[in-house]
Amino acid sequence: MAKAAVRRRQSRTGPYSHRPSRTTQLFRKPPVAEISKRFPATVPIEPGTWSSRVAAEQAVTIRALIAQWREETKFTSSVEDIIFHPAYQRVMAKGKAALNCIFQDLEQNGGFWFWALQNITEQDPVLPEHCIKAAKEAWLAWGREHQYL
């Protein structure tokens, strides 16, 4: 019994015990405060009202989900894995409240937001012959037209 306790203590006090594991470093989620500093909330609601605070908090949550999705899928090449990622699905579930954040992220970083935009807006301004760049521009034009950008 004493040897087992000593082994457990040694494993916790080894030369690398002060470092977080590689897995922890790879899958660390950035704190919401860090994300809100990098991506300030821009929500078109009357400032100072209760609904503006709720919308701003929701925008911070959506931006955190977007950052998590980008981080966890940056080395993924499968479109299915990218659009069926839990964070992407949660952003889609936010509905029209997520459109400002999605359009801003699409404009700044590009990405596979076409599926979410089509499902949330029930529109598709992209023609079948459009390439990815043209599809991005079509969606950004649609977002500007409907005042999401």
BAKOLNU-524889 format. One record per residue: x, y, z of N, C-alpha, C, O in turn. Coordinates in steps of 0.001 Angstrom, whole numbers, plus 500000, padded with zeros to 6 digits. Layout:
N
<<X; Y; Z>; <X; Y; Z>; <X; Y; Z>; <X; Y; Z>>
...
***
This chain:
149
<<500823; 498810; 500000>; <500000; 500000; 500000>; <500867; 501253; 500000>; <500575; 502214; 499288>>
<<501911; 501245; 500781>; <502787; 502414; 500869>; <503517; 502652; 499550>; <503714; 503798; 499146>>
<<503925; 501554; 498866>; <504622; 501719; 497588>; <503721; 502346; 496541>; <504176; 503177; 495755>>
<<502444; 501960; 496515>; <501508; 502530; 495551>; <501336; 504031; 495787>; <501271; 504812; 494837>>
<<501262; 504425; 497056>; <501112; 505850; 497373>; <502353; 506622; 496950>; <502245; 507739; 496443>>
<<503542; 506033; 497156>; <504781; 506690; 496756>; <504820; 506835; 495242>; <505211; 507887; 494736>>
<<504415; 505787; 494499>; <504411; 505851; 493033>; <503456; 506939; 492535>; <503787; 507691; 491618>>
<<502271; 507016; 493147>; <501325; 508051; 492748>; <501900; 509430; 493005>; <501773; 510320; 492164>>
<<502531; 509620; 494152>; <503129; 510900; 494491>; <504263; 511239; 493524>; <504395; 512391; 493109>>
<<505075; 510260; 493166>; <506182; 510502; 492245>; <505665; 510876; 490855>; <506238; 511740; 490191>>
<<504590; 510233; 490418>; <504087; 510536; 489085>; <503555; 511961; 489012>; <503596; 512589; 487955>>
<<503051; 512476; 490146>; <502561; 513846; 490160>; <503687; 514865; 490361>; <503520; 516044; 490050>>
<<504801; 514423; 490865>; <505890; 515357; 491150>; <507098; 515092; 490264>; <508221; 515441; 490629>>
<<506887; 514488; 489120>; <507977; 514185; 488202>; <508536; 515448; 487581>; <508057; 516545; 487869>>
<<509539; 515310; 486734>; <510193; 516486; 486155>; <509283; 517285; 485222>; <509542; 518465; 484986>>
<<508220; 516670; 484684>; <507351; 517372; 483738>; <505957; 517624; 484306>; <505039; 517949; 483552>>
<<505783; 517483; 485600>; <504449; 517620; 486181>; <503946; 519062; 486141>; <502737; 519288; 486197>>
<<504843; 520037; 486046>; <504419; 521436; 486021>; <503889; 521851; 484652>; <503236; 522889; 484540>>
<<504152; 521075; 483621>; <503714; 521416; 482267>; <502358; 520774; 481974>; <502108; 519640; 482382>>
<<501479; 521497; 481264>; <500243; 520842; 480815>; <500574; 519828; 479720>; <501555; 519982; 478991>>
<<499760; 518814; 479617>; <500016; 517787; 478609>; <499852; 518368; 477211>; <499223; 519412; 477037>>
<<500406; 517703; 476232>; <500311; 518147; 474834>; <498847; 518174; 474388>; <498432; 519074; 473659>>
<<498085; 517200; 474822>; <496667; 517145; 474473>; <495944; 518364; 475035>; <495124; 518972; 474348>>
<<496243; 518718; 476275>; <495620; 519882; 476883>; <495983; 521143; 476113>; <495133; 522012; 475920>>
<<497220; 521255; 475675>; <497635; 522435; 474917>; <496931; 522507; 473571>; <496543; 523591; 473136>>
<<496758; 521367; 472904>; <496151; 521356; 471579>; <494668; 521689; 471618>; <494156; 522377; 470735>>
<<493974; 521197; 472650>; <492526; 521329; 472676>; <492048; 522338; 473712>; <490903; 522274; 474161>>
<<492898; 523247; 474083>; <492520; 524290; 475033>; <491541; 525239; 474356>; <491777; 525696; 473238>>
<<490449; 525529; 475038>; <489488; 526483; 474510>; <489863; 527860; 475040>; <490070; 528016; 476243>>
<<489956; 528868; 474164>; <490303; 530192; 474660>; <489183; 530738; 475532>; <488012; 530496; 475237>>
<<489503; 531464; 476592>; <488455; 532027; 477438>; <487615; 533036; 476673>; <488096; 533692; 475749>>
<<486360; 533153; 477068>; <485427; 534039; 476382>; <485927; 535478; 476421>; <485762; 536212; 475446>>
<<486536; 535895; 477528>; <487034; 537266; 477631>; <488109; 537547; 476579>; <488154; 538638; 476010>>
<<488971; 536567; 476326>; <490030; 536720; 475322>; <489423; 536875; 473932>; <489895; 537684; 473133>>
<<488391; 536111; 473645>; <487750; 536160; 472330>; <486999; 537475; 472166>; <487021; 538070; 471088>>
<<486331; 537937; 473230>; <485573; 539178; 473097>; <486490; 540376; 472887>; <486069; 541369; 472294>>
<<487749; 540307; 473364>; <488696; 541392; 473104>; <489126; 541383; 471646>; <489262; 542436; 471024>>
<<489341; 540163; 471094>; <489781; 540063; 469697>; <488656; 540368; 468735>; <488895; 540930; 467666>>
<<487419; 540007; 469095>; <486265; 540191; 468222>; <485177; 540935; 468987>; <484298; 540294; 469564>>
<<485206; 542251; 469011>; <484185; 542979; 469757>; <482804; 542743; 469154>; <482662; 542609; 467939>>
<<481808; 542694; 470000>; <480445; 542418; 469547>; <479892; 543618; 468779>; <480008; 544760; 469224>>
<<479297; 543348; 467634>; <478635; 544385; 466866>; <477220; 543913; 466600>; <476979; 543134; 465678>>
<<476292; 544381; 467403>; <474913; 543935; 467313>; <474034; 545158; 467098>; <474090; 546094; 467895>>
<<473214; 545179; 466029>; <472412; 546362; 465732>; <471159; 546460; 466601>; <470050; 546281; 466098>>
<<471317; 546742; 467901>; <470199; 546879; 468829>; <470423; 548159; 469621>; <471564; 548559; 469853>>
<<469348; 548793; 470030>; <469432; 550050; 470781>; <470363; 549905; 471982>; <470129; 549053; 472840>>
<<471420; 550726; 472060>; <472382; 550595; 473156>; <471758; 550913; 474513>; <470845; 551733; 474618>>
<<472267; 550249; 475547>; <471828; 550510; 476909>; <470582; 549768; 477329>; <470160; 549895; 478479>>
<<469985; 549009; 476455>; <468773; 548273; 476820>; <469135; 546863; 477241>; <470241; 546384; 476991>>
<<468183; 546210; 477884>; <468391; 544840; 478323>; <468669; 543942; 477123>; <469542; 543076; 477185>>
<<467925; 544144; 476025>; <468106; 543293; 474854>; <469478; 543492; 474219>; <470023; 542559; 473629>>
<<470044; 544697; 474333>; <471378; 544908; 473763>; <472425; 544138; 474554>; <473376; 543616; 473971>>
<<472266; 544057; 475874>; <473219; 543291; 476686>; <473105; 541801; 476379>; <474115; 541103; 476282>>
<<471882; 541318; 476228>; <471679; 539906; 475898>; <472259; 539603; 474521>; <472922; 538583; 474332>>
<<472009; 540490; 473560>; <472533; 540291; 472206>; <474057; 540329; 472198>; <474695; 539556; 471483>>
<<474644; 541231; 472992>; <476107; 541313; 473057>; <476685; 540048; 473680>; <477703; 539539; 473212>>
<<476043; 539534; 474736>; <476501; 538288; 475353>; <476378; 537124; 474378>; <477255; 536262; 474313>>
<<475288; 537105; 473621>; <475094; 536043; 472638>; <476136; 536143; 471527>; <476626; 535122; 471046>>
<<476475; 537357; 471118>; <477499; 537540; 470086>; <478847; 537045; 470581>; <479602; 536441; 469819>>
<<479158; 537291; 471845>; <480420; 536800; 472414>; <480427; 535273; 472403>; <481439; 534659; 472067>>
<<479302; 534660; 472769>; <479199; 533196; 472750>; <479376; 532657; 471340>; <480076; 531666; 471130>>
<<478743; 533309; 470376>; <478845; 532862; 468978>; <480282; 532991; 468487>; <480787; 532094; 467812>>
<<480940; 534092; 468816>; <482332; 534274; 468405>; <483244; 533231; 469059>; <484207; 532772; 468445>>
<<482940; 532864; 470290>; <483716; 531813; 470965>; <483524; 530481; 470250>; <484482; 529728; 470073>>
<<482293; 530185; 469839>; <482029; 528952; 469093>; <482740; 528960; 467744>; <483281; 527941; 467316>>
<<482736; 530108; 467079>; <483424; 530220; 465788>; <484917; 530000; 465967>; <485544; 529292; 465179>>
<<485489; 530606; 467004>; <486926; 530431; 467270>; <487241; 528977; 467595>; <488253; 528442; 467143>>
<<486380; 528341; 468374>; <486574; 526924; 468705>; <486488; 526071; 467439>; <487308; 525177; 467233>>
<<485500; 526348; 466596>; <485327; 525594; 465356>; <486545; 525759; 464454>; <487051; 524780; 463905>>
<<487012; 526984; 464301>; <488198; 527225; 463458>; <489416; 526485; 464003>; <490159; 525860; 463247>>
<<489615; 526557; 465306>; <490782; 525924; 465926>; <490737; 524404; 465765>; <491752; 523780; 465455>>
<<489582; 523819; 465970>; <489479; 522364; 465966>; <489361; 521766; 464574>; <489502; 520553; 464418>>
<<489110; 522577; 463567>; <488994; 522036; 462208>; <490043; 522592; 461257>; <489940; 522395; 460047>>
<<491051; 523284; 461782>; <491999; 523929; 460878>; <492830; 522944; 460066>; <493338; 523312; 459008>>
<<492985; 521706; 460525>; <493744; 520712; 459765>; <492838; 519647; 459150>; <493312; 518588; 458738>>
<<491533; 519928; 459089>; <490563; 518974; 458551>; <490278; 519316; 457101>; <490038; 520477; 456771>>
<<490304; 518319; 456237>; <490020; 518572; 454821>; <488630; 518089; 454419>; <488152; 518444; 453341>>
<<487985; 517309; 455235>; <486661; 516786; 454918>; <485599; 517848; 455191>; <485461; 518323; 456318>>
<<484852; 518214; 454152>; <483798; 519213; 454310>; <482738; 518709; 455280>; <482203; 519483; 456074>>
<<482432; 517421; 455222>; <481445; 516861; 456155>; <481897; 517010; 457599>; <481100; 517380; 458461>>
<<483162; 516727; 457872>; <483676; 516878; 459240>; <483640; 518342; 459672>; <483419; 518640; 460845>>
<<483854; 519238; 458742>; <483863; 520664; 459068>; <482451; 521164; 459364>; <482245; 521847; 460367>>
<<481477; 520841; 458516>; <480137; 521390; 458720>; <479317; 520623; 459754>; <478315; 521140; 460249>>
<<479725; 519405; 460087>; <479018; 518670; 461125>; <479735; 518725; 462470>; <479400; 517976; 463388>>
<<480721; 519612; 462583>; <481413; 519814; 463853>; <480403; 520397; 464856>; <479588; 521239; 464478>>
<<480444; 519970; 466108>; <479462; 520444; 467098>; <479417; 521968; 467254>; <478333; 522528; 467416>>
<<480555; 522645; 467211>; <480558; 524102; 467362>; <479870; 524769; 466166>; <479125; 525734; 466342>>
<<480112; 524266; 464962>; <479464; 524792; 463750>; <477952; 524603; 463857>; <477179; 525505; 463531>>
<<477543; 523428; 464314>; <476116; 523145; 464464>; <475477; 524054; 465510>; <474339; 524491; 465339>>
<<476195; 524337; 466582>; <475666; 525233; 467612>; <475541; 526655; 467087>; <474593; 527359; 467435>>
<<476485; 527091; 466253>; <476376; 528418; 465638>; <475144; 528447; 464737>; <474379; 529411; 464766>>
<<474949; 527411; 463948>; <473774; 527338; 463071>; <472483; 527363; 463885>; <471497; 527973; 463470>>
<<472486; 526705; 465039>; <471290; 526640; 465874>; <470903; 528004; 466436>; <469748; 528210; 466809>>
<<471845; 528930; 466500>; <471532; 530278; 466995>; <470656; 531044; 466003>; <470042; 532049; 466363>>
<<470598; 530578; 464769>; <469718; 531181; 463775>; <470168; 532556; 463325>; <471361; 532818; 463170>>
<<469191; 533434; 463117>; <469489; 534766; 462575>; <470356; 535594; 463513>; <471008; 536538; 463066>>
<<470380; 535268; 464791>; <471233; 535994; 465734>; <472710; 535808; 465389>; <473540; 536643; 465749>>
<<473039; 534731; 464702>; <474432; 534443; 464363>; <474875; 535059; 463043>; <476063; 535028; 462723>>
<<473959; 535611; 462278>; <474301; 536070; 460932>; <475362; 537162; 460918>; <476265; 537121; 460082>>
<<475279; 538148; 461828>; <476313; 539200; 461851>; <477690; 538596; 462040>; <478628; 538935; 461319>>
<<477813; 537700; 463009>; <479114; 537082; 463306>; <479594; 536221; 462146>; <480779; 536219; 461813>>
<<478670; 535494; 461535>; <479044; 534619; 460420>; <479535; 535454; 459237>; <480564; 535141; 458638>>
<<478802; 536514; 458904>; <479218; 537349; 457774>; <480560; 538033; 458047>; <481396; 538133; 457149>>
<<480770; 538499; 459271>; <482057; 539121; 459591>; <483190; 538105; 459480>; <484261; 538417; 458959>>
<<482951; 536882; 459974>; <483990; 535856; 459886>; <484226; 535448; 458437>; <485368; 535227; 458034>>
<<483170; 535347; 457660>; <483315; 535001; 456242>; <484129; 536072; 455518>; <484985; 535754; 454693>>
<<483861; 537332; 455827>; <484578; 538420; 455172>; <486060; 538434; 455576>; <486930; 538645; 454731>>
<<486342; 538212; 456857>; <487719; 538293; 457347>; <488531; 537036; 457056>; <489701; 537130; 456682>>
<<487929; 535866; 457223>; <488688; 534611; 457175>; <488245; 533638; 456095>; <488934; 532647; 455853>>
<<487126; 533886; 455441>; <486614; 532900; 454495>; <486081; 531702; 455251>; <485769; 531806; 456437>>
<<485974; 530595; 454600>; <485547; 529392; 455305>; <484301; 528778; 454706>; <483773; 529246; 453698>>
<<483853; 527739; 455338>; <482723; 526957; 454850>; <481424; 527400; 455515>; <480746; 526590; 456147>>
<<481076; 528666; 455380>; <479856; 529167; 455990>; <478652; 529071; 455068>; <477544; 529414; 455479>>
<<478834; 528617; 453843>; <477743; 528613; 452867>; <476588; 527715; 453310>; <475421; 528067; 453134>>
<<476910; 526564; 453879>; <475889; 525624; 454353>; <475051; 526273; 455454>; <473822; 526208; 455416>>
<<475699; 526891; 456423>; <474992; 527537; 457532>; <474149; 528706; 457021>; <472996; 528867; 457422>>
<<474723; 529516; 456141>; <473991; 530671; 455624>; <472748; 530240; 454857>; <471680; 530837; 454996>>
<<472896; 529211; 454057>; <471752; 528728; 453284>; <470660; 528177; 454199>; <469475; 528389; 453943>>
<<471047; 527475; 455261>; <470063; 526920; 456178>; <469403; 527979; 457054>; <468206; 527893; 457328>>
<<470155; 528963; 457490>; <469596; 529996; 458364>; <468700; 530947; 457580>; <467596; 531266; 458021>>
<<469168; 531400; 456426>; <468425; 532416; 455664>; <467376; 531831; 454727>; <466468; 532535; 454286>>
<<467502; 530546; 454426>; <466636; 529875; 453450>; <466726; 530569; 452086>; <465753; 530617; 451332>>
<<467903; 531099; 451792>; <468204; 531758; 450515>; <469477; 531137; 449961>; <470249; 530521; 450695>>
<<469689; 531304; 448664>; <470939; 530861; 448067>; <471284; 531758; 446883>; <470853; 531494; 445761>>
<<472065; 532826; 447125>; <472423; 533728; 446033>; <473529; 533188; 445135>; <473950; 533867; 444199>>
<<474003; 531979; 445407>; <475127; 531413; 444674>; <474606; 530624; 443468>; <473710; 529790; 443594>>
<<475180; 530905; 442312>; <474826; 530163; 441104>; <475616; 528858; 441059>; <476710; 528784; 441618>>
<<475081; 527829; 440404>; <475788; 526535; 440354>; <477183; 526611; 439746>; <478051; 525814; 440102>>
<<477414; 527551; 438840>; <478721; 527626; 438192>; <479737; 528458; 438990>; <480885; 528594; 438566>>
<<479332; 529010; 440133>; <480244; 529818; 440949>; <481322; 528954; 441603>; <481067; 527838; 442056>>
<<482530; 529509; 441635>; <483613; 528877; 442391>; <483509; 529368; 443844>; <482621; 530157; 444164>>
<<484393; 528916; 444709>; <484347; 529283; 446128>; <484459; 530803; 446302>; <483719; 531395; 447088>>
<<485381; 531431; 445569>; <485577; 532877; 445697>; <484322; 533633; 445267>; <483912; 534587; 445929>>
<<483717; 533211; 444166>; <482498; 533862; 443689>; <481341; 533624; 444647>; <480506; 534507; 444843>>
<<481286; 532435; 445247>; <480238; 532139; 446227>; <480390; 533034; 447454>; <479405; 533543; 447989>>
<<481625; 533217; 447889>; <481888; 534097; 449029>; <481434; 535513; 448714>; <480769; 536146; 449534>>
<<481784; 536020; 447538>; <481396; 537372; 447146>; <479877; 537510; 447018>; <479315; 538546; 447374>>
<<479210; 536464; 446507>; <477749; 536502; 446383>; <477097; 536587; 447762>; <476157; 537356; 447961>>
<<477598; 535796; 448712>; <477041; 535836; 450068>; <477346; 537161; 450750>; <476490; 537693; 451457>>
<<478544; 537708; 450557>; <478871; 538996; 451167>; <477997; 540108; 450585>; <477568; 541005; 451312>>
<<477734; 540051; 449285>; <476834; 541033; 448664>; <475427; 540901; 449245>; <474767; 541905; 449515>>
<<474973; 539671; 449437>; <473661; 539422; 450036>; <473634; 539975; 451466>; <472651; 540594; 451874>>
<<474702; 539753; 452219>; <474777; 540252; 453591>; <474755; 541776; 453644>; <474112; 542352; 454521>>
<<475442; 542431; 452723>; <475435; 543899; 452683>; <474044; 544416; 452302>; <473552; 545394; 452866>>
<<473426; 543739; 451338>; <472093; 544130; 450884>; <471064; 544040; 452023>; <470162; 544872; 452123>>
<<471214; 543026; 452871>; <470284; 542827; 453989>; <470829; 543407; 455304>; <470303; 543117; 456378>>
<<471877; 544219; 455211>; <472454; 544986; 456311>; <472962; 544117; 457477>; <472763; 544447; 458646>>
<<473613; 543012; 457133>; <474305; 542217; 458138>; <475774; 542588; 458199>; <476477; 542168; 459118>>
<<476251; 543367; 457239>; <477653; 543834; 457222>; <477680; 545350; 457242>; <478755; 545949; 457232>>
***
